[in-house]
Amino acid sequence: MVTRYYHPDKYRRDESLGWLFMRAKQSIGAECDQRLNDHGLTHAQWVPLLTLHLCGSCPVAELVRALDIDAGAVSRLVDRLEAKGLCRRERSNTDRRVVMVSLTEQGEQLTQQLTAVLSDVFNAHLKGFSHAEWRTFVELLQRFIANGDALKAAHEAPNSPTEAS
């Protein structure tokens, strides 16, 4: 049986995880944008750069999935990043239909600065947290995401009922 933390008659926005996650994302994004403006990067540009930095060279289709935006938008983003000399596209050696995206040396250098900015922004948002609280927070979010991934997998599995209660 699933424990119920939310009830329709007592639902409050300030306790809604969706609203709280949205506000946290907005706050982090706004602060990152403010600090990364000096580097000439928008939110839409630094997120794929960070993804490529952390994941390495990847097919465009994988970048589409990682960023959760449509292929046309990713293509336009990569065009802009390529024009700035931050990434490059190359056909896969093993499958010519696949286009790989990777960071250039300039892109790698910029992402070093990017990770420093992100670290500062996250640390500022964690002001007042103990190290143990931070670890617990990360572990709880990871568990929350794993629960969501399990729900998604259950919905995608053929003839597989999800737990309704």
C-alpha positions as CSV (number, residue, x, y, z in Angstrom):
1,M,0.0,0.0,0.0
2,V,1.2,3.5,-0.9
3,T,1.4,6.0,1.9
4,R,-0.6,9.1,1.0
5,Y,1.1,12.4,1.8
6,Y,-1.3,14.5,-0.2
7,H,-5.0,14.8,0.1
8,P,-7.4,16.7,-2.2
9,D,-9.1,18.6,0.6
10,K,-5.8,19.7,2.2
11,Y,-3.7,20.4,-0.9
12,R,-1.5,23.5,-0.5
13,R,0.8,25.0,-3.1
14,D,3.6,25.7,-0.6
15,E,3.8,22.0,0.1
16,S,3.4,20.8,-3.5
17,L,6.6,19.1,-4.7
18,G,5.9,20.2,-8.2
19,W,5.7,23.8,-7.2
20,L,8.7,23.6,-4.9
21,F,10.8,21.9,-7.6
22,M,9.7,24.5,-10.1
23,R,10.7,27.4,-7.8
24,A,14.0,25.8,-7.0
25,K,14.8,25.3,-10.7
26,Q,13.8,28.9,-11.4
27,S,16.0,30.2,-8.7
28,I,19.0,28.2,-9.7
29,G,18.5,29.0,-13.4
30,A,18.1,32.7,-12.8
31,E,21.3,32.9,-10.7
32,C,23.2,30.8,-13.2
33,D,22.0,32.9,-16.1
34,Q,23.1,36.1,-14.2
35,R,26.5,34.7,-13.6
36,L,27.0,33.1,-17.0
37,N,25.9,36.2,-18.9
38,D,29.5,37.5,-18.8
39,H,30.5,34.3,-20.7
40,G,27.9,35.1,-23.4
41,L,25.8,32.0,-22.6
42,T,22.1,31.6,-22.2
43,H,20.4,28.9,-20.1
44,A,19.5,27.1,-23.4
45,Q,23.2,27.1,-24.3
46,W,25.0,26.2,-21.1
47,V,22.8,23.2,-20.3
48,P,23.8,21.2,-23.4
49,L,27.4,22.3,-22.9
50,L,27.3,20.9,-19.4
51,T,25.6,17.7,-20.7
52,L,28.3,17.1,-23.2
53,H,31.0,17.9,-20.6
54,L,29.6,15.3,-18.2
55,C,28.6,12.7,-20.7
56,G,31.2,13.1,-23.4
57,S,30.6,12.9,-27.1
58,C,27.1,11.6,-27.9
59,P,24.7,11.2,-30.8
60,V,22.3,14.1,-31.4
61,A,19.4,11.8,-30.6
62,E,20.9,11.1,-27.1
63,L,21.3,14.8,-26.5
64,V,17.6,15.3,-27.5
65,R,16.6,12.7,-24.8
66,A,19.0,14.2,-22.2
67,L,17.7,17.7,-22.7
68,D,14.1,16.7,-23.1
69,I,13.5,19.1,-26.0
70,D,12.6,18.4,-29.6
71,A,15.2,17.5,-32.2
72,G,14.7,20.8,-34.2
73,A,15.5,22.9,-31.1
74,V,18.6,20.8,-30.3
75,S,19.7,21.2,-33.9
76,R,19.4,25.0,-33.7
77,L,21.2,25.0,-30.3
78,V,24.1,22.9,-31.7
79,D,24.2,25.3,-34.7
80,R,24.7,28.3,-32.3
81,L,27.2,26.5,-30.2
82,E,29.1,25.3,-33.3
83,A,29.1,28.9,-34.6
84,K,30.7,30.0,-31.3
85,G,33.4,27.3,-31.7
86,L,32.2,25.4,-28.6
87,C,31.1,22.1,-30.1
88,R,31.4,20.2,-33.3
89,R,29.3,17.6,-35.2
90,E,30.8,14.6,-36.9
91,R,29.4,11.5,-38.5
92,S,29.9,8.3,-36.6
93,N,32.7,6.1,-37.9
94,T,30.6,3.0,-37.3
95,D,27.2,4.2,-38.6
96,R,27.2,7.1,-41.0
97,R,23.5,7.8,-40.3
98,V,24.4,8.9,-36.7
99,V,25.7,12.4,-36.1
100,M,27.9,12.8,-33.0
101,V,28.2,16.0,-31.0
102,S,31.3,16.8,-28.9
103,L,32.9,19.7,-27.2
104,T,35.8,21.5,-28.8
105,E,38.9,22.5,-26.8
106,Q,37.3,25.9,-26.3
107,G,34.0,24.3,-25.2
108,E,35.9,22.2,-22.7
109,Q,37.7,25.2,-21.3
110,L,34.4,27.1,-21.0
111,T,32.7,24.2,-19.2
112,Q,35.5,24.3,-16.6
113,Q,34.3,27.8,-15.8
114,L,30.7,26.7,-16.0
115,T,31.1,23.9,-13.4
116,A,32.8,26.4,-11.1
117,V,29.8,28.8,-11.5
118,L,27.3,25.9,-10.9
119,S,29.2,24.8,-7.8
120,D,29.0,28.3,-6.4
121,V,25.3,28.6,-7.2
122,F,24.4,25.3,-5.7
123,N,26.5,26.0,-2.6
124,A,24.8,29.4,-2.2
125,H,21.4,27.6,-2.4
126,L,22.6,25.1,0.3
127,K,23.6,27.8,2.7
128,G,22.7,26.7,6.3
129,F,22.6,23.0,5.4
130,S,25.0,20.6,7.2
131,H,27.0,18.1,5.1
132,A,24.7,15.4,6.4
133,E,21.6,17.3,5.4
134,W,23.0,17.8,1.9
135,R,23.8,14.1,1.6
136,T,20.3,13.2,2.9
137,F,18.7,15.7,0.5
138,V,20.6,14.2,-2.5
139,E,19.7,10.7,-1.5
140,L,16.0,11.5,-1.0
141,L,15.9,13.2,-4.5
142,Q,17.6,10.2,-6.0
143,R,15.0,7.9,-4.4
144,F,12.2,10.2,-5.6
145,I,13.5,10.1,-9.1
146,A,13.9,6.3,-9.0
147,N,10.3,6.0,-8.0
148,G,9.3,8.2,-11.0
149,D,11.5,6.1,-13.3
150,A,9.7,2.9,-12.0
151,L,6.3,4.5,-12.7
152,K,7.4,5.4,-16.2
153,A,8.7,1.9,-16.9
154,A,5.5,0.4,-15.6
155,H,3.4,2.6,-17.9
156,E,5.7,1.7,-20.9
157,A,5.6,-2.1,-20.2
158,P,3.0,-3.9,-22.2
159,N,0.1,-5.3,-20.2
160,S,1.7,-4.2,-16.9
161,P,-0.7,-2.6,-14.4
162,T,0.6,0.1,-12.1
163,E,0.0,0.3,-8.4
164,A,-3.1,2.4,-8.0
165,S,-3.4,2.6,-4.3
